[in-house]
Amino acid sequence: MRQALRPSLALLLAGGLLAQDPGGDFLRAKEPGARSGPMDTALDNLDASRITRHLAWLSDPRREGRGLGTQGLSATVHYLKDQLRAMGIPPLGSSPLQAVPLREVRPGPGTIRLRTSGHLFTFHAGQDAVLPALEPGSLAGPVVFAGHGIQEPALGHDDFRGLDVRGRIVAFLDGLPAGEAWRKPELVERYASPRPADRYDHRLALLEKLGAKGALALEAGLDRRIQEGREPALPYFLAARGLPRTGEPPLARVALTDDLRRALDAGQAETATLAIRGRERDLLGFNVLGRLEGSDPALRQEAVLIGAHMDHLGRPNGVLHPGADDNASGVAALLEIARALAKAPVRRRRTVLFAFWTGEEEGKFGSGHYTRHPRWPLAATKAYLNLDMIGHPWTPADLQALAAEAKAPEGFLKDLDPARFAEPGLSSAHRDLGPVLRQAGQASGMSLHLDWTDGKNGGSDYRDFARLGLPFVRFFGSYFPEYHQPGDTLDKLDPAQVKRMARLVLATAWLLADR
């Protein structure tokens, strides 16, 4: 998910080099000239036709949208394992497969009861409520109403000012406050996305930080959407049975009525009870992990980890979502990067690790499991590089918006090729990553805007690494109209763009592993 843009300033020198000033995070690169050396050889060995073949296989309808628990995702796991073996890349650990225990909960009949001083509001799952991702049982506690549940300091907006929400269930209104300031695309995407998992991600991360026990989203028209079949009851995938529940508070969604709104506005909310029934079963997902050992006797104990999630949405509501860009593009690029590194005549000084994650779409389960059960010491993992949705280049309009909002240096857009532009997201706690990315951009012929972020509320697999304070880089292409839609198909992708992004990632990994 694209991060909000932050103001940056830079001075651009003749020849495409960047003058480093405290806020200078722009780089415009020219087409590389004659080059030589092992890294350049590896960059030149990246093959767009091979990338296209991987893309075609991964996004084929026979893969069933690579949803969790499907035969299509199982076939993908074996495909990736076989590809690594054919490249001569050893497994990370005794096996290339890392089991990720999951639990599927299919909510059945259940109720949500919200008591105010004057009334008991009752909501029924499948009628006017959507249950949270919880095992059968009950969750109860005092309720506090927090407006839209938003905290945006840049706009001077804080719905939690003066509220103590620790240990409470927080009720909040869906959507955005009124006013033109809230119509910015990044805010609409963050708080009003059509997909609940996207529009509630930031809210739940904040509630976790504030110590809330649970969350109750109040959505106008939810009952109508449920009746029309536009709110399918998808399976929920959780960590294995017996693992203590941590992290974001469980979210229930109920239909907002006029009576309920008046009661909450009057400060009458008292308690809420979520009584959940349903079926559950244990599942196993698998990460696919490989390694290329470094050449330096001392530095080979350190590693650079490159990862991409292999799963997608499957068949929500019975409709196939192929997931060509999200994230067959990242997987195909990572396979080709692994092949080019394995084929290189010279090994990097540090070890390079490759990870194909499961369960990203449902909760970053694969990468989260790895951070709890790493096969390489996290303290010896120098950086994590994440590839997700890299098959669409930026458009001129995207660049113009970025240049305006981030205050790009004068003349930045002049003669700039959007197809050769990327906005890597870098850990703001590890500023030494900036020079590496600048060098990688020059080596790969990519123009860059470095987006510094803490990454802790991120929408991809770098999130759990960021929360542990590990250096990370997010490689992302550009949003596209078919995002999380059935139209995310191979014919909409640009394999040349996937290759360009693969060059940038490979150069970054090489420099990090060799410095």
C-alpha positions as CSV (number, residue, x, y, z in Angstrom):
1,M,0.0,0.0,0.0
2,R,1.4,3.4,-0.9
3,Q,2.5,5.6,1.9
4,A,1.4,9.2,2.3
5,L,3.8,11.6,0.6
6,R,6.0,13.8,2.8
7,P,7.6,17.0,1.8
8,S,11.2,16.7,0.6
9,L,13.7,19.1,-0.9
10,A,16.7,18.3,-3.2
11,L,19.2,19.9,-5.5
12,L,19.7,18.1,-8.8
13,L,23.1,18.5,-10.4
14,A,23.9,18.2,-14.1
15,G,24.5,14.7,-15.2
16,G,21.8,13.2,-13.1
17,L,23.6,13.1,-9.8
18,L,22.0,14.1,-6.5
19,A,23.5,16.7,-4.2
20,Q,22.8,15.4,-0.7
21,D,21.1,18.0,1.5
22,P,19.1,17.1,4.8
23,G,15.8,16.5,2.9
24,G,17.2,15.6,-0.5
25,D,15.7,12.3,-1.5
26,F,15.3,12.6,-5.3
27,L,17.5,11.1,-7.9
28,R,17.2,11.3,-11.7
29,A,19.4,8.8,-13.4
30,K,20.4,8.6,-17.0
31,E,20.6,5.4,-19.1
32,P,23.7,3.6,-17.9
33,G,26.6,3.7,-20.4
34,A,29.3,1.1,-20.9
35,R,29.8,-0.9,-17.7
36,S,31.8,-3.9,-16.6
37,G,32.1,-6.0,-13.4
38,P,30.3,-8.9,-11.7
39,M,27.2,-6.8,-10.6
40,D,26.8,-5.4,-14.1
41,T,27.0,-8.9,-15.6
42,A,24.3,-10.1,-13.2
43,L,22.1,-7.1,-14.1
44,D,22.5,-7.9,-17.8
45,N,21.6,-11.6,-17.2
46,L,18.0,-10.7,-16.1
47,D,15.7,-12.1,-18.7
48,A,12.3,-10.5,-19.5
49,S,11.1,-13.6,-21.3
50,R,11.7,-15.8,-18.3
51,I,9.9,-13.3,-16.1
52,T,7.0,-13.4,-18.5
53,R,6.8,-17.2,-18.3
54,H,6.8,-17.1,-14.5
55,L,4.1,-14.5,-14.6
56,A,2.0,-16.6,-17.0
57,W,2.3,-19.7,-14.8
58,L,1.5,-17.9,-11.5
59,S,-1.5,-16.0,-12.8
60,D,-3.0,-18.9,-14.8
61,P,-6.6,-19.6,-13.8
62,R,-5.5,-23.1,-12.8
63,R,-3.7,-21.5,-9.8
64,E,-7.2,-20.5,-8.5
65,G,-6.0,-17.0,-7.6
66,R,-3.5,-18.6,-5.2
67,G,-5.9,-18.2,-2.2
68,L,-5.0,-19.7,1.1
69,G,-6.0,-23.3,1.4
70,T,-6.4,-23.8,-2.4
71,Q,-4.7,-26.4,-4.5
72,G,-3.5,-23.6,-6.7
73,L,-1.4,-22.1,-3.8
74,S,-0.1,-25.6,-3.0
75,A,1.0,-26.0,-6.6
76,T,2.7,-22.6,-6.4
77,V,4.7,-23.7,-3.4
78,H,6.0,-26.8,-5.3
79,Y,6.7,-24.7,-8.4
80,L,8.9,-22.3,-6.4
81,K,10.6,-25.1,-4.5
82,D,11.4,-26.8,-7.8
83,Q,12.6,-23.6,-9.4
84,L,15.1,-23.0,-6.6
85,R,16.4,-26.5,-6.8
86,A,16.8,-26.3,-10.6
87,M,18.9,-23.1,-10.0
88,G,21.1,-24.9,-7.6
89,I,20.0,-22.7,-4.7
90,P,20.2,-24.7,-1.4
91,P,17.3,-24.4,1.1
92,L,17.5,-22.1,4.1
93,G,17.5,-24.8,6.8
94,S,17.0,-28.5,6.4
95,S,14.1,-28.0,3.9
96,P,13.1,-25.2,1.5
97,L,9.6,-25.3,3.1
98,Q,8.7,-23.6,6.4
99,A,5.4,-24.7,7.7
100,V,3.1,-21.9,8.8
101,P,0.4,-23.1,11.1
102,L,-2.9,-21.4,10.4
103,R,-6.4,-21.7,11.7
104,E,-9.4,-21.1,9.5
105,V,-12.5,-19.8,11.3
106,R,-15.8,-19.7,9.4
107,P,-18.1,-17.5,11.4
108,G,-21.6,-19.0,11.9
109,P,-24.6,-17.6,13.8
110,G,-23.4,-14.9,16.1
111,T,-24.6,-11.7,17.7
112,I,-23.2,-8.4,18.8
113,R,-25.0,-6.6,21.6
114,L,-24.4,-3.0,22.3
115,R,-26.0,-1.7,25.5
116,T,-26.6,2.0,26.1
117,S,-28.3,3.7,29.1
118,G,-31.6,3.5,27.4
119,H,-31.5,0.6,24.9
120,L,-30.0,-2.7,24.0
121,F,-29.0,-2.8,20.3
122,T,-28.7,-6.3,18.9
123,F,-27.0,-7.2,15.6
124,H,-26.9,-10.6,13.9
125,A,-24.1,-12.0,11.8
126,G,-25.1,-12.3,8.1
127,Q,-28.0,-9.8,8.5
128,D,-26.6,-6.5,9.9
129,A,-23.2,-7.4,11.2
130,V,-19.9,-8.9,10.2
131,L,-18.0,-10.8,12.9
132,P,-14.4,-10.3,13.7
133,A,-11.6,-12.9,13.1
134,L,-12.1,-14.6,16.5
135,E,-12.5,-18.2,17.5
136,P,-16.0,-19.2,18.7
137,G,-16.6,-17.7,22.1
138,S,-17.4,-14.3,23.6
139,L,-15.7,-11.0,24.0
140,A,-17.2,-8.3,26.3
141,G,-16.1,-5.0,27.7
142,P,-17.0,-1.4,28.3
143,V,-17.5,0.8,25.2
144,V,-16.1,4.2,24.3
145,F,-17.2,6.1,21.2
146,A,-14.3,7.8,19.3
147,G,-15.8,9.6,16.3
148,H,-14.2,8.3,13.1
149,G,-11.4,6.7,15.1
150,I,-8.8,8.8,13.3
151,Q,-5.6,10.5,14.4
152,E,-4.0,12.8,11.8
153,P,-1.7,15.3,13.4
154,A,-1.0,17.1,10.0
155,L,-4.6,18.1,9.9
156,G,-4.9,18.8,13.6
157,H,-7.4,16.0,14.0
158,D,-7.4,13.6,16.9
159,D,-10.6,11.7,17.8
160,F,-8.9,10.2,20.8
161,R,-8.0,13.4,22.5
162,G,-9.0,13.2,26.2
163,L,-10.3,9.5,25.8
164,D,-9.0,6.6,27.7
165,V,-9.5,3.5,25.5
166,R,-7.2,1.0,27.3
167,G,-9.0,-2.2,28.0
168,R,-12.2,-0.9,26.2
169,I,-14.0,-1.7,23.0
170,V,-13.8,1.3,20.8
171,A,-16.8,2.2,18.6
172,F,-16.2,4.5,15.6
173,L,-17.9,5.7,12.4
174,D,-16.8,4.3,9.1
175,G,-15.5,6.7,6.4
176,L,-14.0,10.2,6.7
177,P,-14.9,13.4,8.4
178,A,-16.5,16.1,6.2
179,G,-14.3,18.7,4.5
180,E,-12.2,19.1,1.4
181,A,-8.9,18.4,3.3
182,W,-10.0,14.7,3.7
183,R,-10.5,14.2,-0.1
184,K,-6.8,13.6,-0.8
185,P,-6.3,10.3,-2.5
186,E,-3.9,8.9,0.1
187,L,-6.4,9.7,2.9
188,V,-9.3,8.2,0.9
189,E,-7.2,5.1,0.3
190,R,-6.2,4.9,4.0
191,Y,-9.6,5.4,5.6
192,A,-12.3,4.9,2.9
193,S,-11.0,2.1,0.7
194,P,-13.7,-0.2,-0.7
195,R,-11.8,-3.1,1.0
196,P,-12.4,-3.3,4.8
197,A,-8.9,-4.7,5.5
198,D,-7.4,-1.6,3.8
199,R,-9.6,1.1,5.3
200,Y,-9.3,-0.2,8.9
201,D,-5.6,-1.1,8.9
202,H,-4.4,2.3,10.2
203,R,-7.2,2.5,12.7
204,L,-6.6,-0.9,14.2
205,A,-2.8,-0.3,14.4
206,L,-3.5,2.9,16.4
207,L,-6.0,1.1,18.6
208,E,-3.4,-1.6,19.3
209,K,-0.9,1.1,20.3
210,L,-3.6,2.7,22.6
211,G,-4.4,-0.6,24.3
212,A,-7.9,-1.1,23.1
213,K,-9.6,-4.5,23.8
214,G,-11.7,-4.5,20.6
215,A,-13.1,-2.4,17.8
216,L,-16.6,-1.8,16.5
217,A,-17.0,-0.1,13.1
218,L,-20.4,1.5,12.5
219,E,-21.2,1.4,8.8
220,A,-24.2,3.0,7.2
221,G,-25.9,0.6,4.7
222,L,-24.0,-2.5,5.9
223,D,-27.2,-4.4,6.3
224,R,-28.2,-3.6,2.7
225,R,-24.8,-4.6,1.3
226,I,-25.0,-7.9,3.2
227,Q,-28.5,-8.7,1.8
228,E,-27.3,-7.9,-1.7
229,G,-24.3,-10.2,-1.4
230,R,-21.7,-7.5,-1.5
231,E,-20.3,-8.3,1.8
232,P,-19.3,-12.0,1.5
233,A,-18.4,-13.9,4.6
234,L,-14.9,-14.9,3.7
235,P,-12.9,-17.4,5.8
236,Y,-10.6,-15.9,8.4
237,F,-7.1,-17.2,8.7
238,L,-5.4,-16.9,12.1
239,A,-2.3,-18.2,13.8
240,A,-2.3,-21.8,15.0
241,R,-4.4,-23.0,17.9
242,G,-2.7,-22.3,21.2
243,L,-0.7,-19.2,20.1
244,P,-1.6,-16.3,22.3
245,R,-3.6,-13.6,20.6
246,T,-1.5,-10.5,20.3
247,G,-1.5,-7.4,18.1
248,E,-4.4,-5.6,16.7
249,P,-7.8,-5.7,18.5
250,P,-10.5,-7.8,16.9
251,L,-12.9,-5.8,14.7
252,A,-16.6,-6.2,14.4
253,R,-18.7,-4.3,11.9
254,V,-22.4,-3.4,12.4
255,A,-25.0,-1.4,10.6
256,L,-25.3,2.2,11.8
257,T,-28.9,3.3,12.6
258,D,-30.2,6.7,13.4
259,D,-31.1,5.6,16.9
260,L,-27.7,4.2,17.5
261,R,-26.0,7.3,16.2
262,R,-28.0,9.5,18.6
263,A,-27.2,7.3,21.5
264,L,-23.5,7.4,20.8
265,D,-23.5,11.1,20.2
266,A,-25.2,11.5,23.6
267,G,-22.4,9.5,25.3
268,Q,-24.7,6.7,26.4
269,A,-22.6,3.7,25.3
270,E,-21.9,1.3,28.2
271,T,-21.0,-2.2,27.2
272,A,-20.7,-4.4,24.2
273,T,-20.7,-8.2,23.9
274,L,-19.7,-10.2,20.9
275,A,-21.0,-13.8,21.1
276,I,-19.5,-15.8,18.2
277,R,-20.3,-19.3,17.0
278,G,-18.9,-21.0,14.0
279,R,-16.6,-23.7,12.6
280,E,-12.8,-23.8,12.7
281,R,-10.1,-26.1,11.3
282,D,-6.4,-26.1,11.3
283,L,-4.5,-25.6,8.1
284,L,-0.8,-25.5,7.1
285,G,0.6,-22.9,4.8
286,F,4.2,-22.9,3.7
287,N,6.9,-20.3,3.1
288,V,9.6,-21.3,0.5
289,L,13.1,-20.3,1.6
290,G,16.5,-20.5,-0.1
291,R,20.0,-19.2,0.4
292,L,23.2,-18.4,-1.4
293,E,26.1,-18.5,0.9
294,G,28.5,-15.5,0.9
295,S,32.2,-15.7,0.0
296,D,33.8,-13.9,3.0
297,P,34.6,-16.3,5.9
298,A,33.5,-13.7,8.4
299,L,30.8,-11.7,6.6
300,R,29.0,-14.8,5.3
301,Q,27.4,-15.1,8.8
302,E,25.5,-12.0,7.9
303,A,22.7,-11.9,5.3
304,V,20.5,-9.8,3.1
305,L,16.9,-11.2,2.9
306,I,14.8,-10.6,-0.2
307,G,11.1,-11.6,-0.1
308,A,7.8,-11.5,-2.0
309,H,4.4,-12.9,-1.1
310,M,3.1,-15.7,-3.4
311,D,-0.6,-15.8,-2.3
312,H,-3.5,-13.7,-3.5
313,L,-7.2,-13.4,-2.8
314,G,-8.4,-16.7,-4.5
315,R,-12.1,-16.6,-5.5
316,P,-13.9,-14.1,-3.2
317,N,-17.6,-14.5,-3.7
318,G,-16.9,-17.2,-6.3
319,V,-15.1,-14.8,-8.7
320,L,-11.5,-15.5,-9.7
321,H,-8.8,-12.9,-8.8
322,P,-5.7,-13.9,-10.7
323,G,-3.3,-11.5,-8.9
324,A,-0.9,-11.0,-11.8
325,D,0.6,-7.8,-10.4
326,D,-0.4,-8.6,-6.8
327,N,1.9,-10.4,-6.4
328,A,2.9,-12.7,-9.3
329,S,5.0,-9.7,-10.5
330,G,7.1,-9.7,-7.3
331,V,7.5,-13.5,-7.2
332,A,8.5,-13.7,-10.9
333,A,11.1,-10.9,-10.3
334,L,12.5,-12.6,-7.2
335,L,12.9,-15.9,-9.1
336,E,14.8,-14.2,-11.8
337,I,16.9,-12.2,-9.3
338,A,17.7,-15.5,-7.6
339,R,18.7,-17.1,-10.9
340,A,21.0,-14.2,-11.8
341,L,22.7,-14.2,-8.5
342,A,23.2,-18.0,-8.5
343,K,24.7,-17.7,-12.0
344,A,27.0,-14.8,-11.2
345,P,30.7,-15.9,-11.5
346,V,31.5,-14.0,-8.3
347,R,29.7,-14.5,-5.0
348,R,28.8,-11.6,-2.7
349,R,30.6,-11.3,0.6
350,R,27.5,-11.7,2.7
351,T,24.9,-14.5,2.3
352,V,21.7,-13.7,0.3
353,L,18.4,-15.2,1.4
354,F,15.2,-15.7,-0.6
355,A,11.7,-15.9,0.9
356,F,8.4,-16.5,-0.8
357,W,5.8,-15.7,1.8
358,T,2.3,-17.2,2.3
359,G,-0.7,-15.5,3.8
360,E,0.2,-11.9,3.1
361,E,-3.3,-10.9,1.9
362,E,-5.0,-12.4,5.0
363,G,-2.6,-10.9,7.6
364,K,1.1,-11.2,6.7
365,F,1.0,-14.6,8.3
366,G,4.0,-16.1,6.5
367,S,6.4,-13.2,7.1
368,G,5.1,-12.8,10.6
369,H,5.7,-16.5,11.4
370,Y,9.2,-16.2,10.0
371,T,10.0,-13.2,12.3
372,R,8.9,-15.4,15.3
373,H,10.8,-18.5,14.0
374,P,13.6,-17.2,11.9
375,R,15.9,-19.6,10.1
376,W,18.6,-17.0,10.0
377,P,19.3,-14.9,13.1
378,L,17.5,-11.6,12.8
379,A,20.4,-9.9,14.5
380,A,22.6,-11.0,11.6
381,T,20.0,-10.0,8.9
382,K,21.4,-6.7,7.7
383,A,18.4,-5.7,5.6
384,Y,15.0,-7.0,4.3
385,L,14.0,-6.1,0.7
386,N,10.3,-6.5,-0.1
387,L,8.8,-6.8,-3.6
388,D,5.1,-6.3,-4.0
389,M,3.1,-5.1,-7.1
390,I,5.9,-4.0,-9.4
391,G,4.3,-4.6,-12.8
392,H,2.8,-1.2,-13.4
393,P,5.0,1.9,-14.2
394,W,4.2,5.3,-12.9
395,T,2.2,7.6,-15.1
396,P,3.0,11.2,-15.9
397,A,0.1,12.2,-13.7
398,D,1.5,10.2,-10.8
399,L,4.8,11.9,-11.2
400,Q,3.3,15.4,-11.4
401,A,1.3,14.7,-8.2
402,L,4.4,13.5,-6.4
403,A,6.5,16.4,-7.6
404,A,3.9,18.9,-6.4
405,E,3.3,17.3,-3.0
406,A,6.8,16.3,-2.2
407,K,8.3,19.6,-3.6
408,A,10.6,18.0,-6.1
409,P,13.5,20.2,-7.2
410,E,12.9,22.5,-10.1
411,G,13.3,20.7,-13.4
412,F,12.9,17.2,-11.8
413,L,10.2,16.2,-14.3
414,K,12.0,17.5,-17.4
415,D,12.9,14.6,-19.7
416,L,12.1,12.1,-16.9
417,D,10.9,8.7,-18.2
418,P,8.0,7.6,-15.9
419,A,8.7,3.9,-16.8
420,R,12.1,4.3,-15.2
421,F,10.9,5.8,-11.9
422,A,10.3,4.2,-8.6
423,E,9.6,5.3,-5.0
424,P,11.4,2.8,-2.6
425,G,10.1,3.0,0.9
426,L,13.1,3.0,3.3
427,S,13.3,2.5,7.1
428,S,13.6,6.0,8.5
429,A,15.6,4.6,11.4
430,H,18.4,3.4,9.0
431,R,19.4,6.5,7.0
432,D,22.5,4.6,5.7
433,L,20.2,2.8,3.3
434,G,19.8,6.1,1.3
435,P,23.3,6.1,-0.3
436,V,22.9,2.4,-1.2
437,L,19.6,3.1,-3.0
438,R,21.1,6.1,-4.8
439,Q,24.0,3.9,-6.1
440,A,21.6,1.1,-7.0
441,G,19.4,3.6,-8.9
442,Q,22.4,4.8,-10.9
443,A,23.6,1.2,-11.6
444,S,20.1,0.1,-12.8
445,G,19.2,3.3,-14.7
446,M,16.3,4.1,-12.4
447,S,15.2,7.5,-11.2
448,L,14.1,7.5,-7.5
449,H,12.3,9.3,-4.8
450,L,13.2,7.8,-1.4
451,D,10.2,7.6,0.9
452,W,11.3,7.4,4.5
453,T,8.8,5.6,6.7
454,D,8.7,3.6,10.0
455,G,6.8,0.8,8.1
456,K,5.2,-0.5,11.2
457,N,1.7,-0.1,9.8
458,G,2.6,-1.1,6.3
459,G,0.5,-3.0,4.0
460,S,3.0,-5.7,3.0
461,D,5.5,-8.2,4.4
462,Y,8.0,-5.6,5.6
463,R,5.7,-4.7,8.5
464,D,6.8,-7.3,11.0
465,F,10.5,-6.6,10.2
466,A,9.9,-2.9,10.7
467,R,8.2,-3.6,14.1
468,L,11.3,-5.4,15.2
469,G,13.5,-2.5,14.1
470,L,15.2,-4.3,11.2
471,P,16.4,-2.2,8.2
472,F,14.0,-2.7,5.3
473,V,13.3,-1.4,1.8
474,R,9.9,-1.5,0.1
475,F,9.9,-1.9,-3.6
476,F,6.5,-1.0,-5.2
477,G,5.4,0.0,-8.6
478,S,2.3,2.0,-8.9
479,Y,-1.4,1.5,-8.0
480,F,-3.6,0.5,-10.9
481,P,-7.4,0.4,-11.4
482,E,-7.6,-3.4,-11.2
483,Y,-5.9,-3.6,-7.7
484,H,-7.6,-6.4,-5.8
485,Q,-10.0,-6.9,-8.7
486,P,-10.7,-9.8,-11.2
487,G,-9.0,-7.6,-13.9
488,D,-5.5,-8.0,-12.4
489,T,-4.5,-10.2,-15.3
490,L,-1.3,-10.9,-17.2
491,D,-2.3,-8.8,-20.2
492,K,-2.5,-5.7,-18.0
493,L,1.2,-6.0,-16.9
494,D,4.4,-4.6,-18.4
495,P,7.0,-7.4,-18.1
496,A,9.7,-4.8,-19.1
497,Q,8.7,-2.8,-16.0
498,V,9.0,-6.0,-13.8
499,K,12.5,-6.4,-15.2
500,R,13.5,-2.8,-14.6
501,M,12.3,-3.1,-11.0
502,A,14.2,-6.5,-10.7
503,R,17.4,-4.7,-11.8
504,L,16.9,-2.1,-9.0
505,V,16.3,-4.8,-6.4
506,L,19.2,-6.9,-7.6
507,A,21.6,-3.9,-7.5
508,T,20.4,-3.0,-4.0
509,A,20.9,-6.5,-2.7
510,W,24.3,-6.8,-4.3
511,L,25.5,-3.6,-2.8
512,L,24.2,-4.4,0.6
513,A,25.7,-7.9,0.5
514,D,29.1,-6.7,-0.7
515,R,29.8,-3.5,1.2
